């Protein structure tokens, strides 16, 4: 009996001890688990930190507050701080992240470059942390000086300087990286190379813009974009395109220099540009197999070239005499001949082909000639997630009859009504009114920012909802360039933007943009937040994405409903943004239609502070 009572007591004490330990573990889990909830959203960046006890340009009190908000349902809930991503993610591009691709074990065809195409993480793998700048980060050198030099600390990668040391891509000098203007096929400078192409084509004064008739260029496999950099002085704007491949950071260098550039690849999907967007495509030793898949990549260039457009190709196949190069040249020449391209000029290492002005040559081909013409019901301007096709895009009846693009020379084409206005049912009056309206708005923006923005304060600008490109047109006299973004969900007005001599891309703001962190000086968001809310996407995700692509000390102009702006204001401390100006706008115009409940629109301008993590500060010291 005594032994029985003793065993029962021990059991009770054991059970009580187990319960106590279990309660303690639950408490620890609930406390630390909730405080680290923000880290769980980023599997490949679990090691997250709050900002250090101080950051450049900030307030210490901001960093003493804990917690983050992931739900937008409670309007009173305010994100007091966001975690900071681990330093190794300082250059993360969420939809072009190799770690995500490897970890997801996506079945991709490497030979088709699918691993360089966009693959966005699902909602549970989106990061909800701020991207830290690298150690020693400095405010970027201003344009035009930045064309030739950048701070090494901002892009601490020098492997290209060693790998391309004989080609003058870039040279490390002290705390800067210099860009002499060289390239794989123009060691002695892009300016001389550009002049030589103009000379080959008999353009006046050896200037490639051909008296304003050649304005938009696509540079495929652009390297650090020196070709595009030296075109700017001729009033030519190039979309410099390259993937995040073994020459990683080349696009980051281009944007740091202030040169228009975009991360992309000729893989399986169409390039994010409408048909007939460019007067010239260029490839200088871009390491692309143009003969693959029945010439599908050349046919994609053909789609985006205007009537009479050129393809300048500098490569061993154009001049070398070894057996393999001769074979490629022979097959490539036969392919472009069937595509109705003709050799416009050939000299030394470069050949320039020209696309026909009308459908005549296509219609005269023998039946069954490959590649075939695309189906008559195929939309040549549909690009978002659309697969390439190995077919020739014929011209519309209008373009066939016009025998050309019908565009005015630059700069008149900026304000001349584009011929493709009729595709949207827009009138010349609507176009001219839109152009004038945005001119007034941009003047107003610059007045609001006058205390902060000087002549060379901003260089890389993005219009996140560009419509017809009138915001960018209004900036013509400023030394800036604009990436015009058009949603794939609405009218595909991107072709009007290219017809105006501007550049841009299609993008859905429910996803991350294809660019490196810290690459734009100013973002213009006209009703973008209202748009993504209507799609059921997260405004918080968009704010974090905008912070990712904005340079420290850069600006954001938000033009949206007052309630939307009020909700954004709650994130100012969490994002370390400061308010520059806030102003209600007059309702009743085409830009600011009054909502059903009479709500006004607001122009809200903020500036991103320059901050470093405590770890980065230690490294800097």
Buried (B, 14 or more C-beta within 10 A) or exposed (E): EEEEEEEEEEEEEEEEEEEEEEEEEEEEEEEEEEEEBBBEBBBBBEEBBBBBEBBBBBEEEBBEEEBBBEEEEEEEEBBBBBBBBBBEBBBBBBBBBBEBBEEBEEEBEEEBBBBBBBBBBEEEBBBBBBBBBBBBBBEBBBBBEBBBBBBBBBBBBBEBBEEBEEBBBBBBEEEBBBBBBBBBBBBEBBBEBBBBBBBBBEBEEBBBBBEBBBBBBBBBBBBBBBBBBBBBEBBBBBBBBBBBEEBBBBBBBBBBBBBBBBBBBBBBBBBBBBBBBBBBBBBBBBEBEBBBEBBBBBBBBBBBBBBBBBBBBBBBBBBBEEEEBEEBBEBBBEBBEBBBBEEBBBEEBBBBBBBBBBBEBBEEBEEEBEBBBBEEEEEBBBBBEBEBBBBBBBBBEEBBEBBBBBBBBBBEBBBBBBBBBEBBEBEEEBBBBBBEBBBEBBEEBEEBBEEBBEEBBBBBBBBBBBBBBBBBBBBBEBBBBBBBBBBBBEBBBBBBBBBBBBBBBBBBBBBBBBBBBBBBBBBBBBBBBBBBBEEEBBBBBBBBBBBBBBBBBBBBBBBBBBBBBEBBBBBBBBBBBBEBBBEEBEBEBEBBEBBEEEEBBBBBBBBBBBBBBBBBBEBBE
